[in-house]
């Protein structure tokens, strides 16, 4: 008889332990499902980003035709100190962005809207350069490519490079 009482107590302990595990797993499941619903609300683009994307789509921002005429968007002059021990050297540059003529209006608007962000990145990037980094044809072309890649990345989140080239109008190191 004593054995019957002990086995009944063990069954109650097992069922009580099983019930608490089910409750814990149920709570974990509910929290996971809630996270799955809440996270996209924070990750997906906001309304302002969606409006900007819609405005870009309205102004024909598809892939340009290979035989499309060229257009150019001038970018503001940038003057920065180079990364020098005494900060005695500075770089002055102005450049244009080469784009397809069919997309000029839309890209011009996008560049104007993002001008402060683009210029901030450009100044910070150029301030990290040393004289050796911008010297000669290799330094000049490397800098053009870096600006080209970063501007395309910052302006066009779909991965399509709409800026075809960066052309320096003025490039002085003093």
C-alpha positions in Angstrom: 0.0 0.0 0.0 2.8 2.3 0.7 4.0 1.7 -2.8 0.7 2.8 -4.2 0.9 6.1 -2.4 4.4 6.7 -3.6 3.6 6.0 -7.2 0.6 8.3 -7.1 2.7 11.1 -5.7 5.2 10.6 -8.5 2.5 10.8 -11.1 1.3 14.1 -9.7 4.8 15.5 -9.7 5.4 14.4 -13.3 2.1 15.9 -14.5 2.7 19.1 -12.5 6.2 19.4 -14.0 4.8 18.7 -17.5 2.1 21.3 -17.1 4.7 24.0 -16.1 6.8 23.1 -19.1 3.8 23.5 -21.4 3.0 26.9 -19.9 6.6 28.0 -20.3 6.7 26.8 -23.9 3.4 28.4 -24.6 4.7 31.8 -23.3 7.8 31.4 -25.4 5.7 30.7 -28.5 3.4 33.7 -27.9 6.4 36.0 -27.4 8.1 34.7 -30.5 5.0 35.2 -32.6 4.6 38.7 -31.2 8.2 39.5 -32.1 7.7 38.2 -35.6 4.8 40.6 -36.0 6.5 43.6 -34.3 10.0 43.5 -35.8 8.9 44.2 -39.4 7.2 47.3 -38.2 10.5 48.7 -37.1 12.6 47.4 -40.0 10.4 48.2 -43.0 10.8 51.7 -44.4 8.8 54.5 -42.9 6.2 56.5 -44.7 8.6 59.2 -45.7 11.0 56.7 -47.3 8.1 55.0 -49.1 6.9 58.5 -50.4 10.5 59.2 -51.6 10.6 55.8 -53.3 7.2 56.4 -54.9 8.3 59.9 -56.1 11.4 58.3 -57.6 9.3 55.7 -59.4 7.0 58.4 -60.8 9.9 60.1 -62.4 11.0 57.1 -64.4 13.8 55.6 -62.4 14.0 52.3 -64.3 17.2 51.0 -65.8 18.3 53.5 -68.5 18.7 52.4 -72.2 22.3 52.0 -73.3 21.8 54.5 -76.1 20.2 57.1 -73.9 21.7 60.6 -74.0 24.0 61.8 -71.2 23.2 64.5 -68.7 25.2 66.0 -65.8 24.3 67.1 -62.4 26.8 69.5 -60.8 27.7 69.0 -57.1 28.7 71.7 -54.8 32.4 72.7 -54.2 34.0 70.9 -51.3 37.1 72.1 -49.5 38.7 69.9 -46.8 41.9 69.6 -44.9 43.8 66.4 -45.8 44.9 64.0 -43.0 48.3 65.6 -42.5 50.4 66.0 -39.4 50.1 69.8 -39.4 46.8 70.1 -41.4 48.6 72.4 -43.7 47.4 70.7 -46.9 43.8 71.0 -48.2 41.9 69.7 -51.1 39.4 71.7 -53.2 37.2 69.8 -55.7 34.1 70.3 -57.7 32.6 67.5 -59.8 29.5 66.5 -61.8 27.6 63.2 -61.8 27.1 61.7 -65.2 23.6 60.1 -65.6 21.1 59.2 -68.3 19.2 62.2 -69.7 15.8 60.4 -69.2 16.4 60.3 -65.5 17.9 63.7 -64.9 14.8 65.3 -63.3 14.3 62.5 -60.8 18.0 62.1 -59.9 18.4 65.9 -59.6 15.5 66.0 -57.1 17.0 63.1 -55.2 20.5 64.7 -55.0 19.0 68.0 -53.9 17.0 66.3 -51.2 20.0 64.3 -49.9 22.6 67.0 -50.5 23.4 67.5 -46.9 23.9 63.8 -46.2 26.0 63.3 -49.4 28.2 66.3 -48.7 28.7 65.2 -45.1 29.9 61.8 -46.2 32.1 63.3 -48.8 33.8 65.7 -46.4 34.4 63.0 -43.8 35.7 60.7 -46.5 38.1 63.2 -47.9 39.4 64.3 -44.5 40.6 60.7 -44.0 42.7 60.9 -47.2 46.5 61.7 -47.1 48.4 63.5 -49.8 49.7 60.2 -51.2 46.0 58.9 -51.5 45.0 61.7 -53.8 48.2 62.1 -55.7 48.4 61.2 -59.4 46.1 59.5 -61.8 45.7 56.4 -59.6 44.6 58.4 -56.6 42.3 60.6 -58.7 40.6 57.6 -60.3 40.3 55.7 -57.0 38.6 58.7 -55.4 36.2 59.0 -58.4 35.3 55.3 -58.0 34.8 55.6 -54.2 32.5 58.6 -54.7 30.6 56.9 -57.5 30.0 53.7 -55.5 29.0 55.5 -52.3 26.6 58.0 -53.9 24.9 55.1 -55.8 24.6 53.2 -52.6 23.2 56.1 -50.6 20.8 57.4 -53.3 19.5 54.2 -54.8 18.6 51.4 -52.4 17.5 49.0 -55.1 21.1 48.2 -56.1 20.9 49.7 -59.6 23.7 52.2 -60.4 22.1 55.2 -62.0 25.1 57.4 -61.6 27.3 56.3 -64.5 30.5 58.3 -63.6 31.9 61.0 -61.4 33.7 63.7 -63.4 35.9 66.2 -61.6 35.7 69.8 -62.9 38.3 71.1 -60.5 40.7 69.2 -58.3 43.4 71.1 -56.4 45.7 70.1 -53.5 47.4 73.0 -51.9 
